[in-house]
Amino acid sequence: MWLWAAPEAATAIASRDLTIILRTYRRINKLSQTALANILGYDSSYVSMLETGKRVISDVETRRHIAARLGIPPHILGLAGTDDAEYRAMIQFGDSTVRLAEIARQAGRAVEAVNELWPLVARMEARAAEGRMERDSLELLAQARVALGVSLGTVLPEERLSSAARWTGQAVKVAANLDDPQFYAHTLRMHGNEPFRVRVAAAA
């Protein structure tokens, strides 16, 4: 959840700098270096060296371990490119991922929905940032952004709801340029659905 809970998390992830990511993760989750070390299964002095840049991790397995324990998209730590087979498979089944996440959210399992959506959104956001997005993929990204935003609006505390609204708002911007009135209407409806909007307003 930390990835989507605060704007500073997105900034840290975009940096792709492990030292920044670790410090930000601790700050957002209010953890000591010892607590983070326990999550990672490392000594606290090792975590301190990672955070200060005195120790650089180059081996794949250690980076993979950190990514898995902290919920970081693997490609952020240089573990996979956006054109690999994993990415293509993710896109191929992207529609199903969004639909299943929506079913989970509607069944009261919004956290499960977020966990299903964030790998898809994170990988597609990276590709979009590189300016390499086909129309179909762009529409899928918009759909995933809407679903993620609404799911986050269900589970985040009120003081963090603006982060949820940011994702649905981004989807509206994409939909406005896709020349698909039905999809645009859907994104507007999801971004402005009453319970979500009221909660966002209360948090403002």
Residue pairs with C-beta under 8 A, 6 or more apart in sequence:
1 71
1 111
1 114
1 155
1 156
2 9
2 25
2 28
2 29
2 70
2 71
3 9
3 10
3 13
3 71
3 72
3 118
3 122
4 114
4 118
4 148
4 152
4 156
4 163
4 164
4 167
5 28
5 156
5 160
5 163
6 28
6 160
6 163
7 163
7 166
8 24
8 27
8 28
9 24
9 25
9 28
11 24
12 20
12 21
12 23
12 24
12 25
13 21
13 72
13 73
13 76
13 122
14 129
15 21
16 76
16 77
16 78
18 50
18 57
18 63
18 66
18 77
19 50
19 51
19 52
19 53
21 70
21 72
21 76
22 36
22 47
22 50
22 51
23 51
25 31
25 36
25 70
26 32
26 33
26 35
26 36
26 51
31 39
33 44
33 47
33 48
33 51
34 44
36 44
36 47
37 43
37 44
37 46
37 47
39 69
39 70
40 47
40 65
40 66
40 69
40 70
41 65
41 69
46 55
48 54
49 55
50 57
57 63
57 66
60 79
63 77
63 78
63 79
64 74
64 77
64 79
66 72
66 77
67 73
67 74
67 76
67 77
67 79
71 118
73 118
73 119
73 122
73 123
73 126
74 80
75 81
75 82
75 122
75 123
75 126
76 122
76 126
80 86
80 87
81 87
82 123
82 126
82 127
82 130
82 132
87 123
87 127
90 97
90 119
90 120
90 123
91 124
91 137
91 140
94 120
94 124
94 140
94 144
95 140
95 143
97 116
97 117
97 120
97 144
98 117
98 120
98 140
98 143
98 144
98 147
100 116
101 112
101 113
101 114
101 116
101 117
101 147
101 148
101 151
102 113
102 147
104 110
104 112
104 113
104 116
105 113
105 147
105 150
105 151
105 154
110 151
110 152
110 154
110 155
111 155
113 147
113 151
114 148
114 151
114 152
114 155
117 144
117 147
117 148
117 151
118 148
120 144
121 141
121 144
121 145
121 148
121 167
124 133
124 137
124 140
124 141
124 144
125 141
127 133
127 137
128 138
128 141
133 141
135 178
138 174
138 178
139 174
139 175
139 178
139 180
139 183
141 174
142 170
142 171
142 174
142 175
142 178
142 183
142 187
143 171
145 167
145 168
145 170
145 171
145 174
146 167
146 168
146 171
146 186
146 187
146 190
146 191
148 167
149 164
149 165
149 166
149 167
149 168
149 169
149 171
149 190
149 191
150 164
150 168
150 190
150 193
150 196
152 163
152 164
152 167
153 161
153 164
153 165
153 168
153 196
153 199
153 200
156 163
156 164
158 199
158 202
158 203
159 203
160 203
161 199
161 200
161 202
161 203
162 200
162 203
162 204
164 196
164 200
165 191
165 196
165 200
168 187
168 190
168 191
168 196
169 191
171 187
171 190
171 191
172 184
172 187
172 188
172 191
174 187
175 183
175 184
175 186
175 187
175 188
176 184
178 184
